[in-house]
Amino acid sequence: MQWSKRVQFIQVDPTSYCNAKCVSCVRNIDGGDTIPHLQLNHIDPKVWDRVMSKDTKGSLFKKIHFNGVWGDACMHPELIAICESIVTHHPEASIGIATNGSMRDTKWWEKLSKVLQRAKSHKIEFAIDGLEDTHHLYRRNTSFKKICENVKAFNDVGGNAEIVTTAFDYNVEQLDAITQLATDLGCCSHWIRPSFAKNETLEVYDKSYKISHDKVKNFKRKSIILKEDKYKTTYIPEQAELDTPCIWYQDMRIQIDPWGTVWPCCWTATRAPQAKAEPFDMPGFDPQVNNIYENKLLDILSNSWYNKRLSSIIDNRESVVCNKFCINKTKVMNRTR
């Protein structure tokens, strides 16, 4: 497994701060208090700029996507500067951002939109999980009205945005109306997905209500195209025959967490020692050595753990997280070995 020669897709969780309290999020307790051991941190924009300008100089990335394992990217106070660094040093990369969108003012979103338009292509995924009367049931501590204002501001100056909806019993009758809302706000598409916990009932922190999945337990994800999607280089990995069931290696991507640790995937990143949310079960993995604050990104991806030890962990089923999300689901995820 030659990670340094293969990676073309970087996912980044640039902050462990979040304004929302989504019910099934790993960073809080059932939509309530933040887990007690979570260390709040923003990736240093100077370190990120070094990674983009020096550590990866000459490398070509097809996509850099800001996701949210531990926080919401748009809570990072210097996210626009971080995006500026990408478009300056890696103009070949498309930029994606997943967000709840219920932070900042409309001027900030307009500025972000203009920066992202300098990238090869871009898309922001705004999470809207209902209409004004229901959105807050899962996306707790967010404002439906504010999100709509921010989406419109981002799109009105030329941005490319998508509405992402997680289907629950409470919003399944509103999906058509959310699609119309996405159209009215100028979005390119509406992506509807089933809940990750579709066979369970989610009990909310204050026990005032439950979120059920009975009506959507067999729901299939779908994307409704509303207009031309400017995200023309949506990342499609090579479907090469590879001697590994590791889905992220097949997809040529890695995950960087808010503390700078480089993980093989977002699922292994849930084992971050700065959160203590899940048992650490990546044998031989050193979060300090595999960290962009301490070493260059390509040097990390060239070290013995990534190129030898990880293969052994996968082959010998030494990791619970690898077994759960990749090894036992490779066929389900429609990947080849």
C-alpha positions in Angstrom: 0.0 0.0 0.0 1.8 3.1 -1.3 -0.2 5.9 0.3 2.1 8.9 -0.6 2.0 8.0 -4.3 -1.8 7.3 -4.4 -3.6 10.0 -2.3 -5.4 12.6 -4.4 -8.3 13.4 -2.1 -7.8 15.0 1.3 -10.7 15.2 3.8 -10.1 17.8 6.6 -11.9 18.4 9.9 -10.3 21.8 10.6 -11.9 22.4 14.0 -13.5 20.6 16.9 -15.9 23.5 17.6 -19.5 23.3 16.6 -22.6 25.4 17.2 -25.0 22.5 16.7 -26.0 19.6 19.0 -27.1 17.0 16.4 -28.6 14.0 18.1 -26.4 11.2 16.9 -23.1 13.2 16.6 -20.1 11.7 18.2 -19.1 15.0 19.9 -22.1 15.3 22.2 -24.3 13.2 24.3 -27.7 12.5 22.6 -28.0 16.1 21.4 -27.0 17.6 24.7 -23.7 18.2 26.5 -20.4 18.0 24.7 -18.5 14.8 25.6 -16.3 15.7 28.7 -12.9 14.9 27.3 -13.1 16.7 23.9 -10.2 19.1 23.4 -11.4 22.2 21.5 -9.0 23.2 18.8 -8.6 24.9 15.4 -6.0 23.8 12.9 -3.4 26.5 12.7 -3.8 28.3 9.3 0.0 28.8 9.2 0.6 25.1 9.5 -2.1 24.4 6.9 -0.5 27.0 4.5 2.9 25.2 5.0 1.3 21.9 4.0 -0.2 23.4 0.9 2.7 25.6 -0.2 5.7 23.4 0.8 4.9 19.9 2.1 2.8 19.0 -0.9 4.4 21.2 -3.6 4.3 19.3 -6.9 1.6 17.0 -5.8 -1.8 17.1 -7.6 -5.0 16.8 -5.6 -8.3 16.2 -7.2 -10.4 17.2 -4.2 -10.0 18.7 -0.7 -13.2 18.3 1.3 -13.9 19.9 4.7 -16.1 17.4 6.7 -17.2 17.3 10.3 -16.2 14.4 12.4 -15.5 16.6 15.5 -16.8 20.0 14.5 -18.2 22.2 11.7 -15.6 23.6 9.3 -17.4 27.0 9.2 -16.7 27.5 12.9 -13.0 27.8 12.1 -12.3 31.6 12.4 -9.8 31.4 9.5 -11.6 29.1 7.2 -11.6 31.6 4.4 -7.8 32.0 4.7 -7.4 28.3 4.6 -9.4 28.1 1.4 -7.3 31.0 0.0 -4.2 28.8 0.6 -5.8 25.9 -1.4 -6.8 28.0 -4.4 -3.3 29.7 -4.4 -1.1 26.6 -4.1 -3.4 23.9 -5.5 -5.6 25.4 -8.2 -6.1 22.0 -9.7 -8.2 20.9 -6.6 -11.9 21.1 -6.2 -13.1 22.2 -2.8 -16.1 20.8 -0.9 -17.5 21.9 2.5 -20.1 20.2 4.6 -21.8 22.5 7.1 -25.0 23.1 9.1 -24.8 26.7 7.8 -26.3 28.3 10.9 -23.3 30.5 11.8 -21.8 33.7 10.5 -23.6 36.6 8.7 -24.5 36.8 5.1 -21.5 39.0 4.3 -19.1 36.2 5.4 -20.9 33.6 3.2 -20.6 36.0 0.2 -16.9 36.4 0.8 -16.4 32.6 1.1 -18.4 32.1 -2.1 -16.1 34.5 -4.0 -13.0 32.7 -2.8 -14.3 29.2 -3.6 -15.2 30.4 -7.1 -11.4 30.7 -7.8 -11.0 27.0 -7.3 -11.3 24.5 -10.1 -14.8 23.8 -8.9 -16.6 23.9 -5.5 -19.7 22.9 -3.6 -21.0 23.6 -0.2 -23.4 21.0 1.3 -25.9 22.7 3.6 -27.7 20.4 6.0 -31.5 21.1 6.2 -33.4 18.3 7.8 -37.0 19.6 7.7 -38.9 22.8 7.3 -39.1 25.6 9.9 -41.3 23.5 12.2 -39.2 20.3 12.1 -35.6 21.1 11.1 -34.5 21.7 14.7 -35.7 18.3 15.9 -32.4 16.7 14.7 -30.2 19.7 14.0 -30.6 21.0 17.5 -29.3 24.5 18.3 -29.5 25.7 14.7 -31.7 28.3 13.1 -33.7 27.3 10.0 -34.3 30.9 9.0 -30.6 31.8 9.4 -29.5 28.8 7.3 -31.8 29.8 4.5 -30.5 33.4 4.5 -26.9 32.1 4.4 -27.6 29.6 1.6 -29.2 32.3 -0.5 -26.4 34.8 0.1 -23.8 32.2 -0.9 -25.6 31.3 -4.1 -26.6 34.9 -5.1 -23.0 35.9 -5.7 -22.3 32.8 -7.9 -21.7 30.1 -5.3 -22.6 26.4 -5.9 -24.5 24.8 -3.1 -26.5 21.7 -2.4 -29.1 20.9 0.3 -28.5 17.7 2.1 -31.4 16.1 4.0 -31.3 13.1 6.4 -34.6 11.3 6.2 -36.5 10.6 9.4 -40.1 9.7 10.1 -40.8 13.3 11.1 -39.6 14.9 7.8 -40.4 12.2 5.2 -43.7 14.0 4.2 -41.7 17.3 3.8 -39.1 16.1 1.3 -40.8 17.5 -1.8 -41.2 20.8 0.0 -37.5 20.8 0.9 -36.6 20.1 -2.8 -38.7 23.2 -3.7 -36.9 25.2 -1.0 -33.6 24.2 -2.5 -34.8 25.4 -5.9 -36.0 28.7 -4.4 -32.6 29.3 -2.7 -30.7 28.7 -6.0 -29.2 25.4 -5.1 -27.9 23.0 -7.8 -29.3 19.8 -6.1 -31.0 18.2 -3.2 -29.4 15.1 -1.8 -31.6 12.9 0.4 -30.0 10.2 2.5 -31.3 7.8 5.1 -30.3 8.1 8.7 -27.1 6.2 9.7 -29.1 4.9 12.7 -32.1 3.9 10.5 -32.9 0.8 12.6 -32.9 2.5 15.9 -35.0 5.1 17.8 -32.8 8.1 18.8 -33.6 9.3 22.2 -32.8 13.0 22.7 -30.9 14.4 25.6 -33.8 16.0 27.4 -36.0 13.0 26.7 -38.8 15.3 25.5 -39.2 13.4 22.2 -37.7 10.6 20.2 -36.6 10.5 16.5 -37.8 7.3 14.8 -37.0 5.6 11.5 -39.9 3.1 10.9 -41.2 4.9 7.8 -37.7 5.3 6.2 -35.9 2.1 7.3 -35.8 1.0 3.6 -35.2 4.4 2.2 -32.6 4.7 -0.6 -30.4 7.7 -1.0 -31.0 9.9 -4.0 -29.8 13.1 -5.6 -32.3 15.4 -7.3 -30.6 17.7 -9.8 -32.1 21.1 -10.0 -29.7 22.9 -12.3 -26.3 22.6 -13.8 -23.9 21.5 -11.1 -20.7 23.6 -11.3 -18.9 20.9 -9.3 -17.8 19.4 -12.5 -14.9 17.4 -11.2 -16.8 15.6 -8.5 -14.3 13.0 -7.4 -14.7 9.6 -8.9 -11.8 7.2 -7.9 -10.2 4.8 -10.3 -11.8 1.4 -10.0 -8.5 -0.4 -10.1 -8.1 -3.9 -8.8 -6.3 -3.4 -5.5 -5.2 -6.1 -3.0 -6.9 -4.5 0.0 -10.5 -4.1 1.3 -9.6 -0.6 2.7 -12.2 1.6 1.0 -10.4 4.9 1.6 -7.2 3.5 0.1 -9.2 2.5 -3.0 -10.7 6.0 -3.1 -7.2 7.5 -2.8 -8.1 9.7 0.2 -7.1 10.4 3.8 -8.5 12.3 6.9 -6.8 15.1 8.9 -8.4 15.9 12.2 -8.6 19.2 14.2 -5.3 18.4 16.0 -3.4 17.8 12.8 -3.3 14.0 13.0 -3.4 12.2 9.6 -5.7 9.2 9.8 -6.4 6.6 7.1 -10.1 7.5 7.1 -12.8 9.4 9.0 -13.9 6.4 11.0 -10.4 5.8 12.4 -10.4 9.6 13.3 -13.2 8.9 15.8 -10.4 7.2 17.8 -8.6 10.5 18.4 -7.0 10.6 21.8 -7.9 14.3 22.2 -11.6 13.2 22.4 -11.5 9.8 24.2 -14.9 9.0 22.6 -14.0 5.6 21.3 -11.4 3.0 22.4 -8.1 3.5 20.6 -7.6 0.3 18.4 -5.0 1.2 15.7 -2.0 -0.9 16.7 1.3 0.9 16.3 -0.3 4.2 15.2 1.4 7.2 16.8 -0.9 10.4 16.6 2.1 12.6 17.3 4.4 11.1 14.6 1.5 11.0 12.1 0.8 14.7 12.6 1.3 17.7 10.2 2.5 19.8 13.2 5.5 17.4 13.6 6.1 16.0 10.1 5.5 16.7 6.4 2.3 15.2 5.0 4.0 13.2 2.3 6.7 12.0 4.8 3.8 10.7 7.0 2.2 8.9 4.1 5.6 7.3 3.2 6.4 6.0 6.7 6.4 2.3 7.7 3.1 2.4 9.5 1.1 3.6 6.5 2.9 1.4 4.0 3.5 -1.8 5.9 1.9 -1.9 9.4 -1.6 -0.8 8.2 -1.7 -3.6 5.6 -1.0 -6.1 8.4 -3.7 -4.6 10.6 -6.2 -5.0 7.8 -5.1 -8.5 6.7 -5.1 -9.8 10.2 -8.3 -8.0 11.3 -6.6 -6.3 14.2 -8.7 -3.2 14.3 -12.4 -3.1 15.3 -13.0 0.1 13.3 -11.5 -1.4 10.1 -13.5 -4.6 10.5 -16.7 -2.7 11.1 -16.6 -0.1 8.3 -14.5 -1.6 5.5 -13.5 -5.2 5.7 -17.0 -6.5 6.3 -18.7 -4.0 4.0 -16.4 -3.9 0.9 -19.0 -5.8 -1.3 -21.8 -3.7 0.1 -20.0 -0.5 -0.7 -19.5 -1.8 -4.3 -15.8 -1.7 -4.2 -13.4 -4.1 -5.8 -10.5 -5.9 -4.2 
